[in-house]
Amino acid sequence: NPSKVRIHPDAPANASTHQPPDLIGLWQQGNYDASKLADEEAGFVYRYTYNGVGESAIWLSSKNYVVVDLSAGPSSYGPLVSQSGATTPQGLPSLKDTYEQLMKQLQDLPNQMTVREYGRNMAQAGAITLMTGRLAAVLAEGVKAAFIPDVASQHLEQAKTLLVPIVVLADHPISVEAQASQRQDDYWGINVTQIEAALAHLLGEGQEAVVITTQHELHRHKQLAAALHKATRCRCEAVVDVPQGWDYSGTDMGLHVNSHTFIDPEALLEEVEKSADFLTHGLVTVAHTMGKDEEHHIAQLRHEGTRVIPVFVLALQNHPDNVMLSNRELVAADHDAVVVLQLRQGIRWGAANEVFTGHVINGQRLSVDGARSTRHVIAGLAQALAGVVPPYQHFEPGLGRIENDWRWATGATPFGPYSNFSGVSEIMQNAARRNELVAHVSAAMRQLQHQLDAVDAFVAHHFSGPWEAAGIKDANRHWLDTVAGTRHGYNSTLNPKVVEMLETGLGNITEMLEQLAMDMYTHDFKQADTIVGGRLLPAVAQLCTQLDHQLDAAEEVMQCCRMGHASIVSQTFLLIMACAGAAAVFFTLIGVALCARAAKRRAKQAVGLPTFGL
């Protein structure tokens, strides 16, 4: 249904009962006119915004669904410099374009009835097939972006208590009045209450989060100030733009070179993590019950069941305008820390803190409020805590790098310039729970694979000869696959009971993984937690321990000797040589015996006395 008459904002009262015409039926009667389709467009275009940001035909809901409107748009947006992942009108199938193409093909048909019928069927089938294919591709990419996204890190920790110190580092003097005016819902542009609510959605059952805040002047921490200076870069970029302009009304549109100042997030995170203990020690001491004379570093707290993820908010007022991170973002995170840029250059002139994001949307530059950092803090914590990645990012194996698809950047997500959502949606919450489960299962599977590799290494080291004919040296074939899938007559110190134990243990683990996949598919995360924590991880640990003991026992047996295996030719040659040697020894012994006997006879004859006929 391509009709927009019923949703026109200025439509008359009877528009709600409007029924779109049967365009193909009108064509069959010879009454179709292109104006009929244009009337259904109602002379207007609509797009979706979420919290006042974005203009798209696709948006992510705060619930567990994504909206794709084939009648909305067209819409085009993306980064100004690089067009990688930019959204164009061709990036989404349109009902209007499909109907226009279909009716144009029908109008070009001759008047013969049989040809017209055949052409109608072919044109309609072709248009529907093309539409269905493009829509299926969009839906597949949307499912991958929203419901099965990548994981930022495979090393995710699960702690009973999460401690989040938020440290605001300002590059300008902070007055006493400004410090006293800060509130829980507006602490230097950060809503701490919303952050606590977001963490409650990201954490699992039995976990709690503690958020504490403080502020420092950046010049009092020389190491961090020097790190920020060293991480600052400047580069020139060639863009199609109007020089020195903030809109596209100028006439000098062309390829121009823009100078851009940015901060390298990796270099900054490296230096910040070195100072994390020093900057957060006082906050950690207050939040965590400790002795007065003891020093408790972040690494020590991790062993005590408390995970600390410090958030460093750099409130920059004296830096160049529109300074951002190298990826045109305002937040960077890794496993141990989060860094957020808070740009306050407009305060110096009494103006708004509008920061150009480097993106354009439908011909207009996209700016954000650089002083509001709540959603950036939530995005960084989601990435550091649960490995959540932005929905518009995915790793492309063929290219070996991260690619962006900005179609999925609008809606209920704290990531990206096309969003204004400071919270955690159900899509993001489910992704966080899945990432945590997958990380734990992945760690267990890596440990199990390490033990199986140790078995292969043992057999290859001590029994490389006998097992070579069974394919044990093949990189894609393991010892367990060989003994379980083929008949063999080779023995080793790993007796059949070990093989039976491995087959039984791996079979049980496979069944648990299948059940876990079903529970994650149905979002039954409570049952999934029970399987992972109560059954899967103990089963893997027990199997690894048993394998370790069996390998130690087998190594003790093999300390005395080493088995080898020769080829058939060499075995035949050795057998012939052995037979020849045995024959030589046999005949040599016989010859020696005969010689000894003859010598004895001669000796008797030599000492005999004459009888003289007596």
Order of alpha helices (4+ residues) and beta strands (2+ residues): alpha-alpha-beta-beta-beta-beta-beta-alpha-alpha-beta-alpha-alpha-beta-alpha-beta-beta-alpha-alpha-alpha-beta-beta-beta-beta-beta-beta-beta-alpha-beta-beta-alpha-alpha-alpha-alpha-alpha-alpha
